[in-house]
Amino acid sequence: SDLRSAQALYQDARYEQSMLWLGELEGQTADMERPDLAHFCYLRGMTAFRLGQREDALHYLVLADVLSVEDKSVLPEQWRSVMERTLQEITPTGASPHARNSLRPDTI
């Protein structure tokens, strides 16, 4: 499936290509089953994070987290661990609505 292709590209650190596949899948998310949607959101968020798109990463990782709260089996434990660490790094703690970014002092 396209989702597996995007995952394989992500795992090979081919983030730009993975993002292209994920972009193509974006229009199909309404028809995805919960596990596939959680995988999509995780991959979309982590790919965005690897590409330095922290606000997109925050958006999609929060969605993946919400989808996995009710059923922890929708994401592998290793993915949940990585997602939690990444969310901790990019979630705003101050008044800024933007994801934290060490290069932008206004978001710390």
N, C-alpha and C positions, 0 to 999 in steps of 0.2 A: 504494500500500500504506500501511498504518498507519505503518510506519517512515519512509516518505518524508514523510508528513504531520507527524510529530513533528520530523523534520529541518527542514522548511520553517518550522515554528513557532519552532524554536530559532534558525534563521538570521534570523528576523524579530524576535528578542529577546523573544519571547512565551514566556518560560521556564515560567511556571505552566501554561499550556495544553500546552506540549510535555511537561511532566512528567506530566500527565494521560494523554496518549496513550501515553507510555512505560510508565506504570503498568499500562495495559490490555494492553500487549505483554509484560509481565513473565512471565505464565503461558505464553507461547508460545516462550520462549527455548530450551527443550529440543528443539524441532523446527526451529530456525533453522539454516541453513547457516553455516559459519564466517564468511564475509564479512558476512552480515547480523547475526550475533551480535556481531562486532567493532564494527560500526556502532552497534548497540543499546547496547553497553557504553560506547562513546565518548560517544554522545549523552546517555546516562543520567548518566554521570560529569560531563560538562561542564555539563549542565543543573543538576545538583545543586551544582556549584561556583558557578555563576552565582546560584543561590538561597541561597548561604551554607551549604550542607549539606556541609561539608568532609569528614566521615568517609564519607558515602555517595559523594562524588566520588572519594575515594581508593580505595575498594573497586572501583568500576566502572572507573575509569581503569587500575588495576592489571590487572584482567581484560582490558581492551582491549589493553593493552600485551603481556600474555602471549599473547593470540590473534594479535597481529601480529608477534611475534618470529620465528616459523617462516616466515611468509609476509608480507613487508612490503607486498604489493600489496592486502591486505584493507582497508587504510586509506589514504586519500590522503596524500601527503607533507605537505601543509599541516596536516592533522589530527594527524599524528604529531608534528610540530614543536610545535604548541599543547599536545598532550597531555604531551610531555616537559617543557615549561616549567611546566605546571600541576602535574605530579607532583613536580617539583623544589621547587615552592613549598609543597606540602602534605604531603609525606612527612616523617614524624617523624625527627628526628636524635638525640633523646635517649631517655630511658627511658620516656617517655609512649607509651601505645598509641594515642593520638588523633592525628588529622591536625593539623599545625601551624596555629595560628590566632593572628594577632597580637593579637587581643582577649582571648586566654586565655594569660597568661604561663606557665602550667603546661605548655603544649604546645610551648614553644620550646626 
